[in-house]
Amino acid sequence: MLTEQSQQTITTTTLPVMEAFYTLQGEGTFAGRAAYFIRLGGCDVGCHWCDVKESWDVNAHPHQTIDQIVAGALAFPGRLAVITGGEPLMHDLTALTGALQAAGFQTNIETSGVCQAVTGSWDWICFSPKKFKQPNPAIFTRADELKVIIYNASDFAFAESFVPNLRPNCRLLLQPEWGRSDEMLPRIVDYVKANPQWQISLQTHKFMAIP
């Protein structure tokens, strides 16, 4: 398991890939777009409601070269690549994003922002902070989108706490935790109506029953 790896990037010519697949982006700003997802292994943030806990152990997943990862993406017609995890910024993503962009891909990432460095060349950064580990302030001015998972009522104040530090054009999204949607979604609806700078993000891929 991981110890201090979220405090430093891991420079390597290969990356631990838990899974990679072509589907639709289900949530956030690019919901509904065809996308190739690259889920990297490794995370020590520890969200108890995480739906991919199997990604946490960085040593549990096979390494692939950058060329292998890009070749997998090129097998499909979409040219949106989403790097996720786990916590993908535990790894140095400079080579991967450079190769993907050279192959014609838009590069998007979802990160909790806890790592010291934001490596890679990004077209879109989704910053999704978690209460379980504080983000590095370096992510604030890089984020294109703030997406906060709403598990209980206190998460609204948690979400608002980041807004003063973000760029003025950063999109602000509130997303119900899937297992608590019945209770939290009506509260999010009311909150967005009262605070229209926010908008709702839903995990539409789960409603559609697609990966």
C-alpha positions, 0 to 999 in steps of 0.5 A: 500500500501507499505511504508518502507517494501522494507527496511526490510524483513518480517519474517513470516511463511506464504507468500502472494502468488499472483499466482503460476503456472507451465510453461516454463521459458521464459527469461534469462539464463534458458529460455525454462526450465520447471519451477514452478513460485511462484509470491509473493505480494508486491513491491514499486519499481514502474516501470511504464512499469511493466506488473504485477502491481497487485502484488504491494499491499502486502495486496491484496493477500492471505497468504499460508503456506510454506507447501502449497506452496511446495505442489503446486510445487510438483504437477508437474514434473519439479524441477525448482522453480522460486521465483518472484514478485513483489519484493520477497526479501521484505519477509524472504525466508529462510524457503521457499527455505529450504523447496523447496530444501529439496523437490528436487527443484532448487531455482531461484529468480529474484530481483531488489536488493533494499532490505537490505537482501538477504534471502534464499538459492539460486541456481541462483540469477537474479539481474534485477535493475530498475532506479526507486529505487537504489539497495543495493550493497549487491546484486552485489557479489551475482548475477549470472545474470544481466538482464537489461530491455532496455526501452530507449537508456539511459538504455545501460549506466545504464546497464554498470554501474553495471558491474564493481561491479559484479563477473567476471562470472556473465552473462550479459543480455539485454532484450527489454521492451515488448512494445518497442521491435520494436524500442529497439531490433534492438539497442540491437542487434547492441549493443551486436555485438559491446559489445559481453560480453553481450547477448540478453534475450527475453520474449519468453513466450510472443512470444509463447503466454503461461503464 
